Amino acid sequence: MSLIWATRGRAWGFRFLRSGGFEDPLPVYDTAFAGLEDTSEACRRIFATGGHPDMVVLRFWDPVGRRDRAGRVIPHDFVVFGPLSDDIDSVEAGRQRIWPLVAEDFAEVWEQTQPPPVNG
């Protein structure tokens, strides 16, 4: 899967669950989400720059409304690359295309007391 995915669980803070194949996904994530820090939902396409490939930046609330221990709705941040990003031109299109790919994985880990390891 060609994506970076960052989110939080019921008891663990914001973590990367997918690295998009990057040894350190943070620099790509920071570049992708620059200017969107206070945006609750977002979708934007970024064309290749600074050695990074074309990507779609996607943020949306947890589709089933899960909340952490503090009562905050869980956000899901994605940086999507390659063919997987084709046809993602809105938050809703991104949610429909990406969420089914990760929903089961998140359901398995979100209540764990410790964050799961990052997958490629």
Phi, psi and omega in degrees: 000129183264075178204152168260136180226125177233138180197187174226162179255188179298319186243352181243148184284182184304124183217157171278129174257338175225140184257355183066016181088000179273138177299318176232103183284348185301313180300319179293316178301312180300317178297314183296318185265006178304127180088354181249013186305322184256017181265129183284321176224143184204153171209123175208146178263135177239125179277155186312126177210151172051036179084357177266144179284172171304145181206159170244130178262130186220129174225132174209160178287156178306125184299338178254011173075022179299147179232150178279181182301333179276357178090005180279137175294141183282123173268153174236122178250131179229144165240116190249133184240162171062205183302334179299333181275349180303140175070007173269106182230011178201164177301315182296317178298320178294317179299316181293326183275320189267318186304316179301337180283338185237351187304314181294319178300317181293319179303326181286332188249344193293333178267357178298150180283337178241147179292149177286165175291156178286134175260153178291000000 
